[in-house]
Amino acid sequence: MAAQTLGKTKMKITLIQDNPVVGDIQGNLALVKKHWDAHDAQSDLLIFSELFICGYPPEDLVLRADFVKSCEDAIKDLVEFSQHKQAGIIIGSPSTQNYETYNSAFVIKSGQIIHKAHKYDLPNYGVFDEKRLFKSDDSTAKCFDYIDKRIGIEICEDLWSTVRTKQLKADGAELLIVINGSPFTVNKQEIRYELTQDTGLPVIYVNQCGGQDDLVFDGASFVTNTEGEITHRLKDFAPDSLTIDLHKDSAPISIPQGEHYHLIYEALKCGLRDYVHKNGFKGVLIGLSGGIDSALSAIIAADALGPENVHTVMLPSPFTSNDSHEDAKTLAENLGIKYDIVPIAPMMETMERSLTGLNGLAHENMQSRARGLILMTLSNQKGLMVLTTGNKSEMACGYATLYGDMCGGYNVLKDLYKTEVYALSRWINDNTPHEMPERIITKVPTAELRENQTDQDNLPPYEILDDILEHLIEFDEGFEEIEARGHDRETIEKVWTLLDIAEYKRRQSAPGVKITSRAFGRDRRYPITNKFKGHI
């Protein structure tokens, strides 16, 4: 298709995709001014993302009057700053009006707020609780004129319904600007493209990037023309900026489909990197067992933080195999990360003398808790955050030990099923310089807490387990739907029971990167005390 302009105008607009820090209002304000200074001479309008002034999502900080006032003071500062600037800006911030707090977008130019838009469609599902925090603006949306363009503004979820778009088109919108704090999940970018195509308008879609606790924002901001064709696109998971000239022809660009595991890998690195850096940790500490979960966690950490900021410890017991020793050491050497060995046998012997008759699960969990104690002690001593390594399959079934292998400040694999752990590890070996020893991927998974133990002593094969879990967790399906996928009722009931009774463990687990449509935590809020089992 022929190249198209975004409109008969000579306006230049700059998309600013950056990584604001929640609560760092002065730091975010300084970031705005830095971009404004850098682009003022070449641009007529700079666009920042949703709630950029305070960072997204601010959660219950917005319920504090002093927090909102600090944001409003920052907007006043920008209004004054704009007196000396050629370009205007669009920026997101909380604001108050008639004693209500709104999620707002401000248009600031030449010492004035020339337009303000409030968010209408407040998301109240999954990780979002905006109806708890903000007032919805149910007034009719209005456009504003800028140079020779009539522009409508939407804020993130407003694009997902048609109400605001219809109102803005009725008011003569020639260009739609959407500012976003839209977290990454697998396949979400394709949905964003489809939503902009449905508007029938040229769209400038600006998203933030970076990690915030369990959320990762992928950036990937873009521009579409009237036909819904993508003409410009910014980077994934990284700060970026782009100035577009609206009067120049822009040919549609080819958008390669993001390789599934490449995007997941980048999301996991981004989430971990920002959690460590934004919270002021010097690095991470990992218990390296010779198994695939800790190996994958170590690779992600080394790539995200640099190998010099990753310290691993092998904590062998009498049940640890020679293969595990060799594999852990080889991995550490491959990555160039620090590697120590601290045997737990002396602690086990002390516990066995103090608590005679320990056996079975109590004896197994004692080993895990000895490791947890050592890791947390080293964390205190070295100022490093312990990275716990449990995957989503284990978290779902409670196949983890409270105050043992669950000890830690963050879990980069928390939303990755075990089968995906294997697939991602294969992808890393095939597509990155990092090498996981082949034996780590191919050997039978085991916690090595007793002789000849394997995960399948307690759990179904992971291919079966993960399919059942996905349909219980992501899709809320019942027995009949999951049986229709070829699983027997006894296995489904066992997995469902494990999922339910492990809720108390998950409530005490470390936060971790969300990559699926339904992660554990705010996405899935089930009661701990719960006797419901669906239709058996």
C-alpha positions in Angstrom: 0.0 0.0 0.0 1.2 3.5 -0.8 2.8 5.6 1.9 0.4 8.0 3.8 0.8 11.1 5.8 -0.7 11.3 9.3 -2.4 14.6 8.3 -1.8 17.8 6.3 0.3 19.5 9.0 3.9 20.4 9.6 3.9 19.4 13.2 6.7 17.3 14.7 5.8 15.1 17.6 8.3 13.2 19.8 7.4 10.0 21.5 9.1 9.6 24.9 9.3 6.0 26.1 11.0 5.8 29.5 11.1 4.1 32.8 9.7 6.3 35.6 10.1 5.2 39.2 7.0 4.9 41.3 7.0 7.5 44.1 10.1 9.3 42.8 8.3 12.4 41.8 11.3 14.7 41.8 13.4 12.1 39.9 10.6 11.7 37.3 10.2 15.4 37.0 13.9 15.8 36.3 13.6 13.1 33.7 10.8 15.0 32.0 12.9 18.2 31.9 15.9 16.3 30.6 13.9 15.0 27.6 12.3 18.4 27.1 15.7 20.1 26.9 17.0 17.4 24.5 14.0 17.6 22.1 12.7 21.1 22.4 14.5 22.5 19.3 13.4 19.7 17.0 9.8 19.1 18.2 6.5 20.8 18.6 5.0 18.3 21.1 6.5 15.7 23.4 4.4 12.8 24.6 5.1 11.0 27.9 3.3 7.9 29.3 0.4 7.4 31.7 1.0 8.8 35.3 4.6 9.5 34.3 5.0 12.1 37.1 4.4 9.5 39.9 5.2 6.3 38.1 2.7 3.5 37.3 1.1 1.8 39.1 1.1 4.0 42.2 -1.4 1.8 44.0 -2.6 3.2 47.4 0.0 6.0 47.3 -2.8 7.8 45.4 -5.0 7.7 48.5 -2.5 9.9 50.3 -3.3 13.6 49.9 0.3 14.6 50.3 1.3 12.3 47.5 -1.3 13.7 45.1 -0.3 17.3 46.1 3.3 16.5 45.3 2.3 15.4 41.9 0.2 18.5 41.3 3.2 20.6 42.5 5.3 18.9 39.9 2.8 19.8 37.2 2.9 23.4 38.3 6.7 23.2 38.1 6.4 22.0 34.5 4.0 24.8 33.6 6.6 27.3 34.8 9.4 25.4 33.0 7.3 25.5 29.8 7.5 29.3 29.6 11.1 29.0 28.3 10.3 26.2 25.8 9.2 26.1 22.2 7.6 22.6 22.4 4.6 21.6 24.5 4.2 18.3 26.3 1.5 15.8 27.1 2.1 14.0 30.4 0.2 11.8 32.8 -0.3 12.6 36.5 -2.9 12.2 39.3 -5.0 15.3 39.8 -7.8 16.5 42.0 -11.0 18.2 41.0 -14.0 18.8 43.3 -12.4 16.6 46.0 -12.0 13.6 43.6 -8.8 12.2 42.3 -8.4 11.5 38.6 -5.9 9.7 36.4 -5.2 12.6 34.1 -3.3 13.8 31.1 -2.1 17.4 30.9 -1.2 19.3 27.8 1.3 22.0 28.8 2.5 24.8 26.5 4.0 28.3 26.9 3.3 28.6 30.6 -0.3 27.2 30.5 -2.3 24.0 30.9 -4.1 24.3 27.5 -6.0 21.0 27.9 -6.6 18.3 30.5 -8.2 14.9 30.0 -9.3 12.4 32.7 -9.4 8.7 32.3 -12.8 7.3 31.7 -12.5 3.5 31.6 -10.8 2.5 34.8 -9.6 -1.1 34.7 -10.6 -3.2 37.7 -9.5 -6.7 36.9 -6.3 -8.7 37.2 -3.5 -6.6 38.6 -5.6 -3.4 38.2 -7.6 -1.7 41.0 -8.1 1.7 39.5 -11.7 2.1 40.6 -10.4 1.8 44.2 -8.0 4.7 43.5 -9.5 7.1 40.9 -12.8 8.7 39.9 -14.0 7.9 36.4 -14.6 10.9 34.2 -18.0 10.3 32.7 -18.2 13.7 31.0 -18.0 13.8 27.2 -14.5 13.8 26.0 -13.3 16.8 24.1 -10.4 17.4 21.6 -8.0 20.3 21.6 -6.4 22.2 18.7 -2.6 22.2 18.5 -1.0 24.1 15.6 -3.3 23.0 12.8 -4.3 19.6 14.2 -7.4 18.6 16.2 -6.2 16.0 18.7 -8.0 13.6 21.1 -6.3 12.1 24.1 -7.1 8.7 25.6 -5.5 7.1 28.6 -4.6 3.4 28.2 -7.8 1.4 29.0 -9.9 4.1 27.2 -8.7 2.6 24.0 -10.0 -0.8 25.0 -13.6 0.4 24.9 -15.2 2.5 22.1 -16.8 5.2 24.2 -14.0 7.7 24.3 -13.0 7.1 20.7 -16.6 7.8 19.4 -16.8 10.9 21.5 -13.5 12.3 20.2 -14.3 11.5 16.6 -17.6 13.3 17.1 -15.7 16.3 18.3 -13.6 16.3 15.1 -10.5 14.3 16.2 -7.9 14.1 13.4 -5.3 12.4 15.5 -5.6 10.1 18.5 -2.9 10.1 21.2 -3.0 7.3 23.7 -0.7 7.4 26.8 -0.3 4.1 28.5 1.0 2.2 31.5 0.4 -1.2 29.8 2.2 -4.2 31.3 3.6 -6.9 29.2 2.0 -10.3 28.9 2.6 -12.8 26.1 0.8 -11.9 22.8 -0.4 -8.5 24.2 1.2 -6.4 21.5 -0.9 -7.9 18.8 -4.0 -6.9 20.7 -2.8 -3.3 21.0 -2.3 -3.2 17.2 -5.8 -4.5 16.6 -7.3 -1.9 19.0 -5.7 1.0 17.2 -6.8 -0.3 13.8 -10.4 -0.2 15.0 -10.3 3.5 15.8 -10.3 4.6 12.1 -7.8 7.4 13.1 -4.1 7.9 13.0 -2.8 6.8 16.5 0.3 7.6 18.5 0.6 5.0 21.2 3.1 5.8 23.9 3.9 3.2 26.6 6.3 3.1 29.5 9.1 0.6 29.8 10.8 -1.1 32.8 9.9 -3.2 35.8 7.8 -2.3 38.8 7.6 -5.1 41.4 5.9 -8.0 39.6 4.9 -6.0 36.5 7.1 -5.4 33.4 6.3 -2.7 30.9 7.6 -3.6 27.4 7.5 -0.1 25.9 7.1 -1.0 22.2 5.4 2.3 21.5 4.2 2.8 18.0 2.4 5.0 15.4 -0.3 4.0 13.0 -1.8 5.8 10.0 -5.5 6.2 9.1 -5.5 2.7 7.6 -4.3 1.2 10.8 -0.9 0.4 9.3 2.1 0.7 11.6 4.5 3.4 10.4 6.9 3.7 13.4 7.8 1.5 16.4 10.1 2.0 19.4 12.2 -0.6 21.2 11.0 -3.4 23.4 11.8 -3.2 27.2 14.2 -0.2 26.9 14.0 3.6 27.0 13.7 5.1 23.5 12.4 8.2 21.8 11.4 9.1 18.3 10.4 12.3 16.5 7.9 12.0 13.7 7.1 14.6 11.1 3.3 14.5 10.5 3.4 16.1 7.1 5.9 13.6 5.6 4.9 10.4 3.9 5.4 7.4 6.2 5.4 4.0 4.5 4.0 1.1 6.6 6.8 -0.9 8.2 7.1 -4.6 8.5 6.8 -5.7 12.2 8.5 -9.0 12.7 6.6 -11.2 15.1 8.5 -11.2 18.4 10.0 -14.6 19.0 8.1 -16.0 21.8 10.9 -17.0 24.1 13.0 -14.0 23.2 10.3 -11.7 24.5 9.9 -13.8 27.7 13.6 -13.8 28.3 13.8 -10.0 27.8 10.8 -9.5 30.2 12.4 -11.6 32.9 15.7 -9.8 32.6 13.9 -6.4 32.7 11.8 -7.3 35.7 14.8 -8.6 37.7 17.1 -5.7 36.7 14.7 -3.0 37.8 13.7 -4.7 41.0 17.3 -5.0 42.0 18.3 -1.5 40.9 15.2 0.5 42.0 15.4 -1.1 45.5 19.0 -0.4 45.9 20.4 -4.0 46.1 24.1 -4.5 45.2 23.4 -7.8 43.5 21.8 -11.2 44.0 22.6 -14.4 45.8 21.4 -17.7 44.4 21.5 -21.2 45.8 22.9 -23.2 42.9 21.8 -26.8 43.1 22.8 -28.2 39.8 19.1 -28.3 38.7 17.5 -26.5 35.9 15.5 -23.9 37.9 18.5 -22.4 39.7 20.6 -22.7 36.6 18.1 -20.7 34.5 17.7 -18.1 37.3 21.5 -17.7 37.4 21.7 -17.2 33.6 19.0 -14.5 33.7 20.6 -12.8 36.6 24.1 -12.8 35.0 22.7 -11.4 31.8 20.4 -8.8 33.5 22.8 -7.6 36.2 26.3 -8.5 35.0 28.2 -11.6 36.2 30.1 -9.6 38.8 26.8 -8.9 40.6 25.7 -12.6 40.9 27.0 -14.7 43.8 26.0 -18.4 43.8 26.4 -20.9 46.6 26.2 -24.7 46.2 24.7 -26.2 49.4 25.3 -29.9 49.1 23.8 -32.5 51.4 24.7 -36.2 51.7 22.0 -36.8 49.0 23.6 -34.4 46.4 24.9 -36.3 43.4 28.3 -35.9 41.8 26.5 -34.8 38.7 24.9 -31.9 40.5 28.2 -30.8 41.9 29.8 -30.9 38.4 26.9 -29.2 36.7 26.6 -26.3 39.1 30.4 -25.7 38.9 30.4 -25.9 35.1 27.5 -23.4 34.9 29.2 -20.9 37.2 32.4 -21.2 35.2 30.4 -20.7 31.9 28.8 -17.6 33.3 31.8 -16.2 35.1 29.9 -15.8 38.3 31.2 -16.2 41.8 30.7 -19.8 43.2 31.1 -21.1 46.7 30.4 -24.4 48.4 28.9 -24.6 51.9 27.9 -28.1 52.9 24.8 -28.4 55.0 25.7 -31.8 56.6 27.0 -30.2 59.9 23.6 -28.4 60.3 21.7 -31.5 59.5 23.7 -33.5 62.1 23.0 -30.8 64.8 19.3 -30.9 64.0 19.2 -34.7 64.0 20.9 -34.7 67.5 18.5 -32.1 68.8 15.3 -33.5 67.3 15.7 -37.3 67.4 13.6 -39.4 65.1 13.3 -37.0 62.2 12.2 -38.8 59.1 10.2 -38.4 56.0 9.0 -35.0 54.9 10.2 -33.4 58.1 13.7 -34.6 57.4 13.5 -33.4 53.8 12.2 -30.0 54.7 14.8 -29.6 57.4 17.5 -29.7 54.7 15.7 -27.1 52.6 15.4 -24.8 55.7 19.1 -25.3 56.5 19.8 -24.0 53.0 17.4 -21.1 53.5 19.1 -20.1 56.8 22.5 -20.1 55.2 21.4 -18.1 52.2 19.6 -15.5 54.3 22.6 -15.2 56.6 24.9 -14.6 53.7 22.4 -12.1 52.3 22.7 -10.1 55.5 26.4 -10.4 55.6 27.0 -9.4 51.9 24.1 -7.1 51.3 22.8 -9.2 48.4 19.2 -10.1 47.7 18.4 -13.8 47.7 16.9 -14.9 44.4 14.5 -17.8 45.0 14.1 -20.1 42.1 10.7 -21.9 42.2 8.7 -22.1 39.0 4.9 -21.7 38.5 4.3 -25.5 38.5 5.9 -25.8 42.0 4.2 -22.7 43.3 0.9 -24.0 42.1 1.2 -27.4 43.8 3.0 -26.3 46.9 6.1 -28.3 45.9 8.3 -26.0 47.9 9.3 -25.5 51.5 8.2 -22.5 53.5 11.3 -20.8 55.0 13.4 -23.1 53.0 13.7 -22.9 49.2 11.0 -20.3 49.2 13.3 -17.9 51.1 14.2 -14.9 49.0 13.3 -11.4 47.9 12.4 -12.0 44.3 11.6 -15.0 42.0 12.3 -14.5 38.4 10.7 -17.8 37.4 7.5 -17.4 39.4 5.1 -17.2 36.4 6.9 -19.7 34.2 5.6 -23.3 34.2 8.2 -26.1 34.4 7.7 -27.1 30.8 8.5 -23.5 29.8 11.6 -23.5 32.0 12.9 -26.4 29.8 11.8 -24.6 26.6 13.4 -21.3 27.6 16.6 -23.1 28.6 16.8 -24.7 25.2 16.2 -21.4 23.6 19.0 -19.7 25.6 21.4 -22.4 24.6 20.5 -22.1 20.9 20.2 -18.3 20.7 22.5 -16.6 23.3 26.2 -16.8 24.3 25.2 -18.3 27.6 25.5 -22.1 27.9 23.6 -24.3 30.3 25.3 -27.7 30.6 23.2 -30.2 28.5 22.9 -32.6 31.4 21.1 -30.0 33.5 18.4 -29.9 30.8 18.2 -33.7 30.2 18.5 -35.2 33.6 15.4 -36.3 35.6 14.2 -33.4 37.8 14.8 -34.1 41.5 15.0 -32.1 44.8 17.7 -34.5 46.1 16.4 -34.6 49.6 16.4 -38.4 49.8 17.9 -41.3 47.9 16.6 -41.9 44.4 14.0 -39.1 44.7 12.4 -37.6 41.6 9.7 -34.9 41.2 7.4 -37.4 39.7 7.2 -39.3 43.0 4.8 -36.6 44.1 3.6 -34.9 40.9 2.3 -36.0 37.5 4.7 -35.6 34.6 5.1 -31.9 33.9 3.6 -32.0 30.4 0.3 -33.3 32.0 0.6 -31.2 35.2 1.2 -27.9 33.3 -1.7 -28.4 30.9 -4.1 -29.1 33.8 -2.7 -26.1 35.8 -2.9 -23.7 32.9 -6.6 -24.5 32.4 -7.4 -24.3 36.1 -5.5 -21.1 36.6 -5.6 -19.1 33.4 -9.0 -20.2 32.2 -10.9 -21.2 35.3 -12.1 -24.4 33.7 -13.8 -27.2 35.5 -13.5 -31.0 35.5 -15.5 -31.6 32.3 -13.5 -29.1 30.2 -10.2 -30.4 31.4 -11.3 -34.1 31.0 -12.1 -33.2 27.4 -8.4 -32.4 26.9 -7.6 -36.1 27.6 -6.8 -36.0 31.3 -8.2 -38.5 33.7 -10.5 -37.3 36.5 -8.3 -38.7 39.3 -5.3 -36.7 38.2 -7.3 -33.5 37.7 -8.7 -33.9 41.2 -5.3 -34.4 42.7 -3.9 -31.4 40.9 -6.9 -29.2 41.9 -6.5 -30.2 45.5 -2.8 -29.4 45.5 -3.5 -26.1 43.9 -6.1 -25.2 46.6 -4.2 -26.3 49.7 -1.0 -24.5 48.6 -2.7 -21.0 48.7 -1.3 -20.3 52.1 2.2 -20.9 50.8 1.8 -18.6 47.8 0.6 -15.8 50.1 4.1 -16.0 51.7 6.1 -16.3 48.5 8.4 -13.7 47.0 7.1 -11.4 44.3 8.2 -12.3 40.7 7.8 -11.3 37.1 4.3 -11.6 35.6 4.3 -12.8 32.0 1.0 -14.6 31.6 -2.5 -13.4 31.6 -3.0 -14.7 35.1 -0.1 -14.9 37.5 -0.2 -15.8 41.2 -0.8 -12.7 43.4 -3.1 -9.8 42.5 -4.2 -11.6 39.3 -5.7 -14.6 41.2 -7.2 -13.8 44.6 -8.4 -17.1 46.1 -9.2 -17.6 49.8 -6.9 -19.7 51.9 -9.8 -21.3 53.7 -11.7 -22.8 50.8 -13.8 -26.0 50.3 -15.1 -25.4 46.8 -14.1 -28.0 44.2 -16.3 -27.2 41.2 -18.5 -29.9 39.7 -16.9 -33.3 40.4 
